[in-house]
Amino acid sequence: MKTIITPVTPVTVKMTGIKAINPANKRYFASTPIIILMVALGYAVVAKVSFLLTIPPGNISPVFPAAGMALAAGIIIGRHALPGVWLGSFVANLLSFMDGTVSPAPTWPIGIMMALFIGFGAMCGVAAGVKLVGYFCANGHPLQSGLNVMILVMIGGAGCSIISPTFGVLSLLAGLQENLSWAQFGNAWLTWWAGDATGVLIAAPLVLAWAYPYPASFRWNPLVSFEALVLGAATLLCCYFVFFMSVPFQYGILPLLLWAAFRFGMRGVSLTAVAITVLAVSGTSMSLSPFVGRTANESILLLNSFFGVTITSALFLAGLMEERRRTTLDLQELNITLKGSEERLRLLGDNLPDSYVYQCMYDEDGTLRFLYCSAGVEKLHGVKAEEVLRDGTLIWRQIPPEQAKVLTEAEKASLQSMTDLTMEARMDDIDGNERWLRLCSRPRKGLDNRILWNGVVTDITTRKHAEEALRASEKKYRDLVMLANSIILRWSRDGRITFLNEFGQRFFGYTSDEIVGRHVIGTIVPENETSGRNLGTLMDEICADPHSFERNINENMRHNGERVWIDWTNKVVLDGHGQIREIMSIGSDITARKRAQDELEHYREHLEEQVEQRTRELAAAKDRAEAADRIKSTFLATMSHELRTPLNSVIGFTGILLQQIPGKLNPEQQKQLGMIQNSARHLLSLINDVLDISKIEAGQFTIEMKPFDVRGSAEVVLESVKELARTKGLDLVAELSSDLEPILGDRRRYEQILLNLLCNAIKFTETGTVTLAVRLAEGDMVETTVRDTGVGIKPSEQEAIFQPFHQVENGTSRRHEGTGLGLSISYRLVEMMGGKIRVSSRYSEGSTFTFTLPMAKINGDIV
């Protein structure tokens, strides 16, 4: 008799119930009680139906599909299916005991106990089957590969099916002792096991195949549907002749199963297997099939062996086909991913700025061959990537012999350790242009054990030129600093000397190794001055607040102990975070002047008569100096022609060369001649200023006093400075009155004054506006005003602004060029033309220069 299922538990290491099979089906199993009832109901119904397939005489069922259904439910649902299996088995067996299916029927108490025991055996078999199938199936569904199918059939079916028959036959022996003896145990157990195993073989694949999502690549169409109808008709016709007409062609059914497996997958073969099973059992139960034996047990074993061979083969083929299909899909996805990766790599390589990527190898004859090269190679080497792929020596030939040797040695070293190769090399591209390239390459072994080089080449020519220029600039700066006739000292905030130029080393008597790193106190600065002032405290104050000591004078000390006086100018050097990194001090030796001052003070305090005599001597020296200054001014004024003529010749002949009248010039020659011409013009301008002030001081400067149009002169000057203002991004505003009258004076000198004031305003204004205003003023005067929004002038500087050679910016901190003569000349010219000039300014807000000149009059009337 049959009421039990065999195999398998729900949860495995690789799968967790329905989550591993079909997540979409989880909504049908929302609660545990529903799951248990559904499994129990399904099991009971299928078990009762299977009893109808018994082969007489007796209660032996050749196929028990409830066992396969229970195993599939355990795999799909998980552990919640186990109580349902037990309950369904209990109900089916209890009904069979009570409705006469089992004869003779046991009493009610015995029947209940037997049904409980048989249900427990069925549940254990399912639990064991689920656990083992989940454990041994390779990371997937039991039907996704041929190996997984064999594990399901052999372990979940044939293996775990031994549990349920053992419990079942033992319960029958215990409950039906009068009708069943131990001598019948073997036959009863074997047929029970065969029915359960065949039930798993038939039902489990069917349930699992339809619970699992159908292959996305399979598409039904009219032709496929027609093929399915042909297969079904052929199967039914073959089964009819074999199982109902006793035609000995039973294994002719195997090709039909293989056809179903090959063309329609696991669903097709499982449906075909069910149809063949139903027809085979039906024909055998009517004693019409070739599997009718002498006894019912023999018939069951013949049928089961037939099912085991044919259906297992077909299921195995379907598993292989599914595995092949999945492998094909995986390969397709992998190919798509690989193509995408290759495309992204190609796009990345082709769009690298000033670089290209490559893969290359050396053939057996040592020839360089490129397997891949991005488009950037054309920009760096002047050859296309396609040409490089055809002939790799196009790049190799651009490497100078000495660089090629170095590269070969580096490749050998990289190969020995299989480490990255990184080097910078000089090459000449196909046009002969020198390039510096940085090569980063990595060797690796290919599939044929040949060495492949994967690398990136980057153009670093600009960086190399910048480094060379920087080195040249640093050398020039170092030479300038080291050879300067001033002491240049750098020292840290804690008083440690970090640098002393060559002049300073000679002056103090130290070498660089002797002085660098030592504290200023005790080396070049004594602890106390001769007067007793503590210099250690002074150095601490300077280190603590360098901004308050931009200039200081103190006594210093040479290596031999000699005391000297130095006038120091200190500048703070900040780091990237705005913190004081070090202090740079530039010093001048004022020992002689200091001693002279001390001597003078000594005479002034103690010897009045000597002071008076010295004062007379100094007055005489002053007169001599002033006389010498006048002589100098006269000399310069007289020598104006001799000073200007050579410069004008230089400017003129340079202009002729730049016009390429004598012959063509290359760009570098034009650049150098342009620099000569600009320098000569600048020097001529400086000489003109010096000569002008000299002539003025010598009384040899003449002014041509004539009426002229002041508005026209102002417009001419504005036009000449417009481009200068535009270059600095300044607004140039003109406020010229419409009722301006002619003024009396030298037009060229007026324009010189105005040009000087406007250029100064633009030069000292970084942002904002420069305004020129010309209007009538009281007293028949014309007032000209130049306003700016620049840096302004400190009040202490405004009094001396018109002095010769006076400049607002002094020392090494100057940011603007100039001789300091422009305002002085302008001041003198305005006075010589009968006018006055004044300045008003607020520091950091701007300055205003105003000068007035008289209007032209003839016989008392304004012209």
Secondary structure as GFF3:
##gff-version 3
##sequence-region A 1 863
A	DSSP	three_ten_helix	17	20	.	.	.	ID=ss1
A	DSSP	three_ten_helix	23	28	.	.	.	ID=ss2
A	DSSP	alpha_helix	32	51	.	.	.	ID=ss3
A	DSSP	alpha_helix	65	77	.	.	.	ID=ss4
A	DSSP	alpha_helix	81	98	.	.	.	ID=ss5
A	DSSP	alpha_helix	108	136	.	.	.	ID=ss6
A	DSSP	alpha_helix	146	151	.	.	.	ID=ss7
A	DSSP	pi_helix	152	159	.	.	.	ID=ss8
A	DSSP	three_ten_helix	160	162	.	.	.	ID=ss9
A	DSSP	alpha_helix	163	175	.	.	.	ID=ss10
A	DSSP	three_ten_helix	182	184	.	.	.	ID=ss11
A	DSSP	alpha_helix	185	211	.	.	.	ID=ss12
A	DSSP	alpha_helix	222	239	.	.	.	ID=ss13
A	DSSP	pi_helix	240	244	.	.	.	ID=ss14
A	DSSP	three_ten_helix	250	252	.	.	.	ID=ss15
A	DSSP	alpha_helix	253	285	.	.	.	ID=ss16
A	DSSP	alpha_helix	296	350	.	.	.	ID=ss17
A	DSSP	beta_strand	355	362	.	.	.	ID=ss18
A	DSSP	beta_strand	368	373	.	.	.	ID=ss19
A	DSSP	alpha_helix	377	381	.	.	.	ID=ss20
A	DSSP	alpha_helix	385	390	.	.	.	ID=ss21
A	DSSP	alpha_helix	393	396	.	.	.	ID=ss22
A	DSSP	alpha_helix	401	417	.	.	.	ID=ss23
A	DSSP	beta_strand	421	428	.	.	.	ID=ss24
A	DSSP	beta_strand	434	445	.	.	.	ID=ss25
A	DSSP	beta_strand	451	459	.	.	.	ID=ss26
A	DSSP	alpha_helix	461	483	.	.	.	ID=ss27
A	DSSP	beta_strand	487	492	.	.	.	ID=ss28
A	DSSP	beta_strand	497	500	.	.	.	ID=ss29
A	DSSP	alpha_helix	502	508	.	.	.	ID=ss30
A	DSSP	alpha_helix	512	515	.	.	.	ID=ss31
A	DSSP	alpha_helix	535	544	.	.	.	ID=ss32
A	DSSP	three_ten_helix	546	549	.	.	.	ID=ss33
A	DSSP	beta_strand	551	557	.	.	.	ID=ss34
A	DSSP	beta_strand	563	574	.	.	.	ID=ss35
A	DSSP	beta_strand	580	589	.	.	.	ID=ss36
A	DSSP	alpha_helix	591	606	.	.	.	ID=ss37
A	DSSP	alpha_helix	608	638	.	.	.	ID=ss38
A	DSSP	alpha_helix	640	658	.	.	.	ID=ss39
A	DSSP	alpha_helix	667	698	.	.	.	ID=ss40
A	DSSP	beta_strand	706	708	.	.	.	ID=ss41
A	DSSP	alpha_helix	710	728	.	.	.	ID=ss42
A	DSSP	beta_strand	731	736	.	.	.	ID=ss43
A	DSSP	beta_strand	743	745	.	.	.	ID=ss44
A	DSSP	alpha_helix	747	763	.	.	.	ID=ss45
A	DSSP	beta_strand	769	777	.	.	.	ID=ss46
A	DSSP	beta_strand	781	788	.	.	.	ID=ss47
A	DSSP	alpha_helix	795	798	.	.	.	ID=ss48
A	DSSP	three_ten_helix	811	813	.	.	.	ID=ss49
A	DSSP	alpha_helix	822	832	.	.	.	ID=ss50
A	DSSP	beta_strand	836	842	.	.	.	ID=ss51
A	DSSP	beta_strand	846	854	.	.	.	ID=ss52
A	DSSP	beta_strand	857	858	.	.	.	ID=ss53
A	DSSP	beta_strand	861	862	.	.	.	ID=ss54
###
